[in-house]
Amino acid sequence: MNIYAFPLTRAYLKPALELSALVLSIVNGLMLLNFYLRDKPKLTVEPVHPEVYQWWFKLPGDNFQGNPTRRYGFIAYIGVTNSGLRKVQLNSWRLFVRTRLHKWAELKPINMPEPSATIGEHVKLYPVLGQHGLYSTGDTMVDSGGSTSGMVYYLYECYGGEGWNPQSSDGVIQGEFRIRDAFKKKAKCKVYFREKSLDDIKRFAPGIDTIDKDDFFTSGDKSDPTSAN
């Protein structure tokens, strides 16, 4: 037997083992990535009964630095579904409304009274997304294969030229609803708001006209103001 064979074998064996370890680590990493991509949450968002529950309405004007303002309220009934294999927490839900100047106005959700409607002899109660109330926990965790839904309220205020008013067509204002989860994944959908009188809205959500634009969510919409772009 050649006495030089053992050192030569060891010299080739070490790089081979190192290469095998590298290949195994790459394969393991690819498998973990595949499991992550397969199991990750997959959210979709859409208006609930879009022909019924999506409204905009005019509110009494206010004043900003001596300038009279125009105020618009937006109410939508939104549903979020998770078709992925991992549950996930919603981090933000924003409404974007296009103005007549073709600029997007980003609106944060505002606390609102829990809405209700009389249907025959019964009173139907509606949850508010992310808001704890008498009939809702406010939980925004969406289980795998599950969904969550609720009313959302936004307030838009502007002053100056009418170009800052929301763009409308035949009384319909188009918006875009954008959500973001805890993993910073995003989903969006279009929403079409139809005009409703303030009196009708006040019957649906009594006291909504007294809510100020500074009454933003403190426990629901958790993201940075620019993070939904």
Helices and strands as residue ranges (DSSP letters): H 5-39, E 43-47, E 55-59, E 63-64, E 67-82, E 88-98, E 104-107, E 116-119, E 122-125, E 141-142, E 147-159, G 162-164, E 168-169, E 172-181, E 186-195, H 198-204, G 208-210
